[in-house]
C-alpha cells in the first residue's frame, strides 16, 4: 500500500526522500541547492515568466512527440 505524506511544497511517497538522497551525487545536490537559492531571488513576475517559458517548452515537446508518433503510424 502506498502512503503519501505531505512535504511543504510537494507531495511525496513515504520513503521517497531516502531513495532520492541515495541516488543523488554531491554535484547534483549542489546544483539543486543553487537552483533553489536562485529561485528565491526571483521576483513574483520573474517566477511567472519562467513558468510560462517552461509551459511553452513542455507543450512544444509534447506536440513534437505527438507529430512524430502520428508520422510513424502513417508510415508503418
C-alpha positions as CSV (number, residue, x, y, z in Angstrom):
1,X,0.0,0.0,0.0
2,X,1.3,3.4,-1.0
3,X,1.4,6.0,1.7
4,X,1.6,9.7,0.8
5,X,3.0,12.2,3.1
6,X,2.8,15.9,2.9
7,X,6.1,17.8,2.5
8,X,5.9,21.6,2.2
9,X,5.6,22.5,-1.5
10,X,5.1,18.9,-2.7
11,X,3.5,15.5,-2.1
12,X,5.9,12.6,-1.8
13,X,5.7,8.9,-1.2
14,X,6.7,7.6,2.1
15,X,10.4,6.7,1.9
16,X,11.0,8.5,-1.4
17,X,13.3,11.1,0.2
18,X,15.6,8.2,1.2
19,X,15.6,6.9,-2.4
20,X,16.3,10.4,-3.8
21,X,19.2,11.1,-1.4
22,X,20.7,7.7,-2.1
23,X,20.7,8.4,-5.8
24,X,21.9,12.0,-5.7
25,X,25.6,12.8,-6.2
26,X,27.3,15.6,-4.4
27,X,27.3,17.6,-7.6
28,X,23.5,17.0,-8.2
29,X,22.8,18.1,-4.6
30,X,24.9,21.3,-5.0
31,X,23.1,22.0,-8.3
32,X,19.7,21.6,-6.6
33,X,20.7,23.9,-3.8
34,X,22.0,26.5,-6.3
35,X,18.7,26.4,-8.2
36,X,16.7,26.8,-5.1
37,X,18.7,29.8,-4.0
38,X,18.3,31.3,-7.5
39,X,14.6,30.7,-7.4
40,X,14.3,32.5,-4.0
41,X,16.0,35.6,-5.6
42,X,13.4,35.9,-8.4
43,X,10.5,38.3,-8.1
44,X,7.0,37.0,-8.5
45,X,6.8,38.4,-12.0
46,X,10.1,36.6,-12.9
47,X,8.8,33.4,-11.5
48,X,5.6,33.7,-13.5
49,X,7.6,34.4,-16.7
50,X,9.8,31.4,-16.1
51,X,6.8,29.2,-15.5
52,X,5.3,30.5,-18.8
53,X,8.5,29.7,-20.7
54,X,8.6,26.2,-19.1
55,X,5.0,25.5,-20.1
56,X,5.7,26.6,-23.7
57,X,8.7,24.3,-23.9
58,X,6.8,21.4,-22.5
59,X,3.9,22.0,-24.9
60,X,6.3,22.1,-27.8
61,X,8.0,18.9,-26.8
62,X,4.6,17.2,-26.4
63,X,3.4,18.4,-29.8
64,X,6.6,17.3,-31.4
65,X,6.2,13.8,-29.9
66,X,2.6,13.6,-31.0
67,X,3.5,14.6,-34.5
68,X,6.4,12.1,-34.5
69,X,4.0,9.3,-33.3
70,X,1.5,10.3,-36.0
71,X,4.1,10.2,-38.7
72,X,5.3,6.8,-37.6
73,X,1.8,5.4,-37.5
74,X,1.1,6.6,-41.1
75,X,4.3,5.0,-42.4
76,X,4.0,1.6,-40.8
